[in-house]
Amino acid sequence: MIQNAGRHERVCYLLRCMLMTVVACLTASDLAFGQWIAKQTGCYADSIIANPNRPTVANPADITQYGVLELEYGWDRFWSEEGSETKSVGGLVKFGMLCDVELRWGTTSFVSLTDASGTHQGFGDNSFGPQIRIYRQTKRVPTLAFGYAIKIPSASAVDGLGTGRVDHQLTFLASKDIRHFHFDFNASQFLIGRPNASGFDRNQQLNLAFSHFIYGGLQVTGEFYGQTQLNQTAPEFASTLWALTYTVLPRLVIDGGFESGLTSGGPHRHAFVGATYSIANLYPGRRRN
């Protein structure tokens, strides 16, 4: 009995020590997180302003504001040269994790494909990855950034809504304001998983987009882009996109436009509408600097 009582006391002592250790670790981690947040000086903006990646294929090198969660969402309709038609609803969730690091989740919530075999509907693919800004715009040098994205094949390959393979995208981005015009340049390397074989097909894409305010919050946007041949069934192409955007509020921007392929092999016709909304700053102790 005495031995059992002693053993019980030792167990209770060890449990108390473990509990105190866990509490101390949690407290230390909370303090460390607070110190890490505090060291991100000069990051907090005075007010939340949306940073749309829509409606162009090119993305800006500048990232979402520090601590801000931002949502882009829209509707797209594609007409191909072969007569098929694709409709989709999807978006992009962005989070300014650090001053110069943005986390990105691209998703297609719904996609509908109509072709000679009928209409197929379902979920689309998802993509995840960061964008890292390495240089902020100065008088002579543009904002510079690198991005990476991995596609998670969540769309049905059986219904032709996706390939069922993992893809990778590496992108160099540059953005510059010149004489009341804003320019975005992207250069991307794609590694596209082969649907019926192992390995990847590779191709490149170049984008140049520009925008200009024409009246109040109304802005015109244009883009020229193209990509090299991926394989025998996906040739090179060039395309152009034009849109109008309107800043309803600093944190809300709506857009709509049209894309037309300049050569065969790419988007034949493409119409779209959408919006970008900065939801909130998620970091504690948000303050002006």
Phi, psi and chi 1 to 4 in degrees:
 res  aa     phi    psi   chi1   chi2   chi3   chi4
   1 MET       -  -44.5  -67.8  -68.4  -65.6      -
   2 ILE   -64.0  -41.0  -64.6  175.6      -      -
   3 GLN   -63.4  -41.2  -70.6  179.7  -12.1      -
   4 ASN   -63.8  -40.1  -70.3  -23.4      -      -
   5 ALA   -64.6  -40.3      -      -      -      -
   6 GLY   -64.6  -41.8      -      -      -      -
   7 ARG   -63.7  -39.8 -173.9 -179.9  -60.8  109.1
   8 HIS   -63.1  -40.4  176.6   73.1      -      -
   9 GLU   -65.6  -40.4  -71.3 -179.6   -0.5      -
  10 ARG   -64.6  -41.1  -73.2 -164.9  -63.0  -88.3
  11 VAL   -62.3  -44.3  169.8      -      -      -
  12 CYS   -62.1  -39.0  -70.7      -      -      -
  13 TYR   -64.4  -44.3  174.9   75.7      -      -
  14 LEU   -63.6  -40.2  -70.0  173.7      -      -
  15 LEU   -63.6  -40.5  -71.1  174.6      -      -
  16 ARG   -64.4  -40.4  -74.7 -164.1  -61.6  -90.4
  17 CYS   -64.2  -42.4  -70.9      -      -      -
  18 MET   -63.6  -42.0  -68.6  173.5   62.6      -
  19 LEU   -62.9  -44.4  178.8   60.6      -      -
  20 MET   -63.6  -37.1  -68.5  175.7   64.9      -
  21 THR   -65.0  -43.9  -58.4      -      -      -
  22 VAL   -62.0  -45.2  169.8      -      -      -
  23 VAL   -61.2  -43.4  170.6      -      -      -
  24 ALA   -62.8  -41.3      -      -      -      -
  25 CYS   -64.8  -42.7  -70.8      -      -      -
  26 LEU   -63.1  -41.7  -69.6  174.1      -      -
  27 THR   -64.0  -44.1  -57.7      -      -      -
  28 ALA   -64.0  -40.7      -      -      -      -
  29 SER   -66.7  -36.8   63.6      -      -      -
  30 ASP   -64.9  -41.9 -173.9   62.4      -      -
  31 LEU   -65.8  -40.1  -69.9  173.4      -      -
  32 ALA   -64.0  -40.6      -      -      -      -
  33 PHE   -63.4  -41.1  177.8   75.0      -      -
  34 GLY   -63.3  -40.2      -      -      -      -
  35 GLN   -67.2  -38.2  -69.7  174.1   -5.2      -
  36 TRP   -63.9  -43.0  172.2   76.2      -      -
  37 ILE   -62.0  -42.8  -69.9  -67.5      -      -
  38 ALA   -65.3  -29.4      -      -      -      -
  39 LYS   -75.7  -12.6  -72.3 -179.7  179.7  178.4
  40 GLN   -79.3   64.2  -59.6  -63.2  -55.6      -
  41 THR   -76.4  148.7   58.2      -      -      -
  42 GLY    72.0   14.6      -      -      -      -
  43 CYS   -99.0  -39.2  -61.2      -      -      -
  44 TYR   -66.1  131.5  -73.3  114.7      -      -
  45 ALA   -89.9  156.6      -      -      -      -
  46 ASP   -65.1  -31.8  -68.3  -24.0      -      -
  47 SER  -148.3  160.7   59.4      -      -      -
  48 ILE   -85.2  127.3  -64.5  178.4      -      -
  49 ILE  -130.5  130.7  -60.5  175.2      -      -
  50 ALA   -65.3  147.6      -      -      -      -
  51 ASN  -124.6   77.6  177.8   45.2      -      -
  52 PRO   -64.9  135.4  -18.6   31.9      -      -
  53 ASN   -92.5  -25.1  -75.4 -159.5      -      -
  54 ARG   -69.6  161.3  -64.3 -176.8   53.4   88.3
  55 PRO   -96.6    2.4   34.7  -35.5      -      -
  56 THR   -78.9  161.5   55.9      -      -      -
  57 VAL   -70.9  -38.2  178.8      -      -      -
  58 ALA   -68.0  146.1      -      -      -      -
  59 ASN  -108.1  149.6  -66.7  -35.2      -      -
  60 PRO   -72.0  150.7   26.8  -34.3      -      -
  61 ALA   -72.9  -29.2      -      -      -      -
  62 ASP   -70.8  147.7  -81.0  -53.0      -      -
  63 ILE  -111.0  173.5   62.9  173.6      -      -
  64 THR   -59.5  145.0  -57.1      -      -      -
  65 GLN   -57.2  151.5  -69.5  172.8  -54.8      -
  66 TYR   -57.1  123.5  175.8   62.6      -      -
  67 GLY    81.0   -2.8      -      -      -      -
  68 VAL   -91.4  135.7  171.4      -      -      -
  69 LEU   -99.2  125.3 -179.3   67.2      -      -
  70 GLU  -129.4  142.2 -168.1  165.7  -82.6      -
  71 LEU  -123.6  132.4  171.7   66.1      -      -
  72 GLU  -117.7  136.7  -58.5 -173.6    6.6      -
  73 TYR  -148.5  146.3 -138.8   74.4      -      -
  74 GLY  -166.2  172.7      -      -      -      -
  75 TRP  -116.0  136.1  170.8   88.6      -      -
  76 ASP  -130.1  146.9  -65.9   85.1      -      -
  77 ARG  -137.6  123.0 -175.8  173.2 -177.7  176.0
  78 PHE  -113.8  139.2  -66.4   87.6      -      -
  79 TRP  -117.8  125.7  -64.5  -93.3      -      -
  80 SER   -94.7  164.6   74.4      -      -      -
  81 GLU   -66.3  -26.2  -66.1  175.6  -52.9      -
  82 GLU   -81.7   -5.2  -65.7   76.2   21.7      -
  83 GLY   101.1   -3.7      -      -      -      -
  84 SER   -79.0  161.5   64.5      -      -      -
  85 GLU  -137.8  133.8 -178.9  179.4  -47.2      -
  86 THR  -125.4  130.5  -56.6      -      -      -
  87 LYS  -119.7  140.8  -58.5  173.5 -173.6  175.4
  88 SER  -149.5  154.3   64.3      -      -      -
  89 VAL  -127.3  124.3  178.3      -      -      -
  90 GLY  -163.7  179.0      -      -      -      -
  91 GLY  -164.0 -168.8      -      -      -      -
  92 LEU  -141.1  126.1  175.1   66.0      -      -
  93 VAL  -104.0  127.4  179.2      -      -      -
  94 LYS  -125.7  144.9  -57.6  175.0  -65.6  179.6
  95 PHE  -138.2  123.2  175.9   59.2      -      -
  96 GLY   -77.6   84.4      -      -      -      -
  97 MET   -68.1  -42.5 -174.9 -179.0   72.3      -
  98 LEU  -128.6  174.6  -64.3  173.7      -      -
  99 CYS   -51.9  -39.9  -80.3      -      -      -
 100 ASP  -125.8   20.1  -63.0  -55.6      -      -
 101 VAL  -130.4  125.8  177.9      -      -      -
 102 GLU  -119.0  134.1  172.7 -176.5   88.5      -
 103 LEU   -97.4  139.2  -60.7 -178.1      -      -
 104 ARG  -131.7  137.1  -55.9  163.1   62.3   87.8
 105 TRP  -131.6  110.0  168.7   33.5      -      -
 106 GLY   -98.9  135.7      -      -      -      -
 107 THR  -143.0  143.3  179.5      -      -      -
 108 THR  -110.4  105.4  -56.9      -      -      -
 109 SER   -70.8  -32.7  -53.9      -      -      -
 110 PHE  -152.1  137.8  172.5   79.7      -      -
 111 VAL  -140.0  139.0   58.9      -      -      -
 112 SER  -128.5  123.0  173.2      -      -      -
 113 LEU  -116.4  124.3  170.2   64.5      -      -
 114 THR  -117.6  120.7  -58.8      -      -      -
 115 ASP  -142.4 -163.1   56.2   18.4      -      -
 116 ALA   -62.6  -25.2      -      -      -      -
 117 SER   -86.5   -6.3   65.1      -      -      -
 118 GLY   123.5 -161.0      -      -      -      -
 119 THR  -110.9  129.6  -61.6      -      -      -
 120 HIS  -122.3  135.2  -52.4  -82.4      -      -
 121 GLN  -132.9  152.7  -60.8  177.4  -19.6      -
 122 GLY   167.5 -166.4      -      -      -      -
 123 PHE   -77.7  151.8  -64.8  107.1      -      -
 124 GLY   -96.6 -169.5      -      -      -      -
 125 ASP   -81.2  166.1  -68.8  -41.4      -      -
 126 ASN  -125.2  153.4  -72.5  -94.6      -      -
 127 SER  -138.7  149.8   63.8      -      -      -
 128 PHE  -137.3  149.9  -59.2   89.6      -      -
 129 GLY   164.4  168.9      -      -      -      -
 130 PRO  -101.5  161.0   36.0  -34.3      -      -
 131 GLN  -127.5  129.8 -178.8  170.2  -47.6      -
 132 ILE  -119.0  119.6  -57.1  171.5      -      -
 133 ARG   -85.6  126.3 -179.7  173.4   54.0 -165.5
 134 ILE  -106.9  -13.6   60.2  173.4      -      -
 135 TYR  -155.9  134.5 -169.1   87.6      -      -
 136 ARG   -95.3  145.5  -60.0 -165.6 -174.2 -159.3
 137 GLN   -54.4  134.6  177.5  177.4 -122.0      -
 138 THR  -122.5 -173.0   58.6      -      -      -
 139 LYS   -60.5  -37.6 -176.0  177.0 -179.5  179.4
 140 ARG  -110.6  -18.3  -62.9 -176.1 -179.6  -83.8
 141 VAL  -116.2  134.1 -178.4      -      -      -
 142 PRO   -75.6  167.1   28.8  -35.3      -      -
 143 THR   -65.8  135.1  -61.0      -      -      -
 144 LEU  -122.5  143.1  -55.8  174.5      -      -
 145 ALA  -155.5  162.4      -      -      -      -
 146 PHE  -126.7  145.7  -73.3   96.9      -      -
 147 GLY  -134.4  153.4      -      -      -      -
 148 TYR  -138.5  141.0  167.4   75.5      -      -
 149 ALA  -142.6  141.3      -      -      -      -
 150 ILE  -118.4  130.7  179.8  171.6      -      -
 151 LYS   -89.2  129.0 -172.9 -162.3   80.0  176.1
 152 ILE   -97.2  117.6  -53.4  -58.4      -      -
 153 PRO   -76.4   82.5   28.5  -33.7      -      -
 154 SER   -95.7  -10.6   50.0      -      -      -
 155 ALA   -81.7  153.3      -      -      -      -
 156 SER   -73.9  120.4  171.1      -      -      -
 157 ALA   -77.6  -28.7      -      -      -      -
 158 VAL   -64.3  -39.5  174.8      -      -      -
 159 ASP   -88.3    1.6  -68.4  -26.8      -      -
 160 GLY    78.0   16.6      -      -      -      -
 161 LEU   -85.8  -12.7  -55.8 -179.5      -      -
 162 GLY  -163.0  177.6      -      -      -      -
 163 THR   -93.3  -18.8   63.6      -      -      -
 164 GLY    77.8   11.5      -      -      -      -
 165 ARG  -121.7  155.8  -61.4  -66.2 -176.1 -178.0
 166 VAL   -80.2  136.5  171.9      -      -      -
 167 ASP  -120.0  158.5  -59.3  -24.1      -      -
 168 HIS  -129.7  146.7  -57.3  -88.9      -      -
 169 GLN  -137.4  126.9  178.1 -178.6   -6.2      -
 170 LEU  -115.2  130.2  -63.0  167.4      -      -
 171 THR  -134.3  135.8  -55.1      -      -      -
 172 PHE  -103.0  133.9  166.5   75.4      -      -
 173 LEU  -127.3  142.7  -50.8   92.9      -      -
 174 ALA  -142.0  137.0      -      -      -      -
 175 SER  -136.2  141.3  -63.2      -      -      -
 176 LYS  -151.3  140.9 -171.3   77.3  171.0   74.4
 177 ASP   -96.9  123.5  -64.0  -44.6      -      -
 178 ILE  -134.7  114.0  -56.9  173.9      -      -
 179 ARG    49.0   55.2  -65.4 -174.7  179.4  -84.0
 180 HIS    69.8    9.2  -54.4  -66.5      -      -
 181 PHE  -112.0  144.3  -77.0   83.7      -      -
 182 HIS  -110.5  131.5  177.3   80.2      -      -
 183 PHE  -119.2  138.2  -68.1   88.9      -      -
 184 ASP  -125.0  125.5  -66.7  -41.8      -      -
 185 PHE  -118.8  131.4  170.4   77.4      -      -
 186 ASN  -127.4  142.3  -72.3 -175.4      -      -
 187 ALA  -130.5  119.4      -      -      -      -
 188 SER  -122.8  145.0  -60.7      -      -      -
 189 GLN  -112.9  125.6  170.8   70.9   50.8      -
 190 PHE  -109.3  140.0  -66.5   94.8      -      -
 191 LEU  -120.3  105.8  -76.4   77.7      -      -
 192 ILE  -105.4  121.0  -53.0  -61.5      -      -
 193 GLY   -62.4  132.9      -      -      -      -
 194 ARG   -74.3  129.3  -63.8  174.9 -179.9  138.7
 195 PRO   -63.9  -36.7  -22.3   33.2      -      -
 196 ASN  -117.3   18.8  -59.1  -47.4      -      -
 197 ALA  -157.4  169.4      -      -      -      -
 198 SER   -82.2  162.3   60.3      -      -      -
 199 GLY    90.7 -172.1      -      -      -      -
 200 PHE  -130.4  147.1  -63.5   89.8      -      -
 201 ASP   -94.0  151.3  -71.3  -32.9      -      -
 202 ARG  -127.5  142.1  -64.8  168.8  172.9   80.5
 203 ASN  -156.7  174.2   70.2  -23.1      -      -
 204 GLN  -126.7  156.8  -62.0   78.3   38.7      -
 205 GLN  -137.0  138.2 -175.2  179.4   93.6      -
 206 LEU  -120.6  137.6  -66.0  177.3      -      -
 207 ASN  -134.1  139.2  -47.1   65.7      -      -
 208 LEU  -135.4  115.3  179.6   62.5      -      -
 209 ALA  -120.9  150.8      -      -      -      -
 210 PHE  -142.6  156.6   64.7   90.3      -      -
 211 SER  -145.9  155.7   58.4      -      -      -
 212 HIS  -155.5  130.5  178.6   66.9      -      -
 213 PHE   -72.5  133.0  -78.9  100.8      -      -
 214 ILE  -111.8  -25.9   53.4  179.3      -      -
 215 TYR  -167.1  119.4 -177.6   79.4      -      -
 216 GLY    56.4 -124.3      -      -      -      -
 217 GLY   -90.3    5.1      -      -      -      -
 218 LEU   -85.3  132.6 -175.1   63.0      -      -
 219 GLN  -136.5  140.3 -171.6  171.7 -150.5      -
 220 VAL  -102.0  140.0   62.4      -      -      -
 221 THR  -130.5  136.8  -63.7      -      -      -
 222 GLY  -134.8  156.2      -      -      -      -
 223 GLU  -152.2  141.9  179.3  177.8   22.9      -
 224 PHE  -122.2  131.0  -64.9   92.8      -      -
 225 TYR  -152.4  163.9   76.8   98.1      -      -
 226 GLY  -165.0  165.1      -      -      -      -
 227 GLN  -141.9  158.4   64.3 -177.6   42.8      -
 228 THR   -80.6  170.9   59.2      -      -      -
 229 GLN   -64.0  133.6  179.0  176.8  -23.4      -
 230 LEU   -88.9  -48.5  177.5   65.4      -      -
 231 ASN  -161.0 -168.8   50.2   43.8      -      -
 232 GLN   -66.9  -24.5  -67.4 -177.6  -13.2      -
 233 THR   -98.0   -6.5   61.5      -      -      -
 234 ALA  -130.4   87.5      -      -      -      -
 235 PRO   -76.2  174.0   29.4  -35.4      -      -
 236 GLU   -69.3  158.5   68.5  -81.7    0.0      -
 237 PHE  -157.7  165.9   71.1   85.6      -      -
 238 ALA  -133.4  147.5      -      -      -      -
 239 SER  -148.1  162.4 -172.8      -      -      -
 240 THR  -136.2  145.7 -177.6      -      -      -
 241 LEU  -132.7  139.3  177.9  152.8      -      -
 242 TRP  -136.3  140.6  -63.2   88.0      -      -
 243 ALA  -154.3  162.1      -      -      -      -
 244 LEU  -115.2  138.5  -69.1  174.8      -      -
 245 THR  -124.4  152.3   68.3      -      -      -
 246 TYR  -138.2  126.7 -176.1   72.7      -      -
 247 THR   -85.8   99.7  -56.7      -      -      -
 248 VAL   -70.5  -47.2 -178.5      -      -      -
 249 LEU  -137.2  160.4  -60.4  168.0      -      -
 250 PRO   -53.3  -30.0  -27.9   35.7      -      -
 251 ARG  -100.6    4.4   64.0 -158.9  -62.2  169.8
 252 LEU  -134.5  121.2  173.2   62.2      -      -
 253 VAL  -129.2  130.8 -179.7      -      -      -
 254 ILE  -110.4  156.8   58.3  176.2      -      -
 255 ASP  -149.7  161.9   64.6   74.8      -      -
 256 GLY  -164.7  146.7      -      -      -      -
 257 GLY  -176.5 -165.4      -      -      -      -
 258 PHE  -146.9  143.8 -170.9   81.3      -      -
 259 GLU  -121.9  142.4  177.6 -178.5    2.4      -
 260 SER  -137.0  130.5  178.8      -      -      -
 261 GLY   -68.7  136.6      -      -      -      -
 262 LEU   -87.1  -22.3  -63.5  175.0      -      -
 263 THR  -135.4  169.8   65.8      -      -      -
 264 SER   -73.3  162.3   61.1      -      -      -
 265 GLY    97.5  -16.6      -      -      -      -
 266 GLY  -114.8 -161.2      -      -      -      -
 267 PRO   -59.9  123.6  -20.9   32.4      -      -
 268 HIS   -76.4  -58.1  179.9   51.7      -      -
 269 ARG  -141.2  146.0  -71.2 -179.1  -65.1  161.8
 270 HIS  -153.0  119.4  170.8 -152.2      -      -
 271 ALA  -113.8  149.5      -      -      -      -
 272 PHE  -156.3  152.8   53.0   86.6      -      -
 273 VAL  -142.2  152.2  -67.0      -      -      -
 274 GLY  -175.5 -173.3      -      -      -      -
 275 ALA  -152.8  155.7      -      -      -      -
 276 THR  -124.8  130.7  -59.0      -      -      -
 277 TYR  -137.2  126.2 -179.1   66.4      -      -
 278 SER   -83.9  112.9  -62.9      -      -      -
 279 ILE   -75.0  -55.9  -60.0  170.9      -      -
 280 ALA  -171.2  164.9      -      -      -      -
 281 ASN   -92.8  120.7 -169.0  -52.9      -      -
 282 LEU   -91.8  -11.1  -57.3 -173.9      -      -
 283 TYR   -81.5  141.6  -78.5  155.3      -      -
 284 PRO   -72.0  157.0   27.7  -35.7      -      -
 285 GLY    68.0   29.6      -      -      -      -
 286 ARG   -60.5  133.2  179.9  174.9  177.3  -89.6
 287 ARG  -151.8  165.4   65.7 -172.0 -174.5  -78.6
 288 ARG   -85.7  146.0  -63.7 -176.6 -179.8 -176.5
 289 ASN  -117.3      -  -69.9  -54.7      -      -
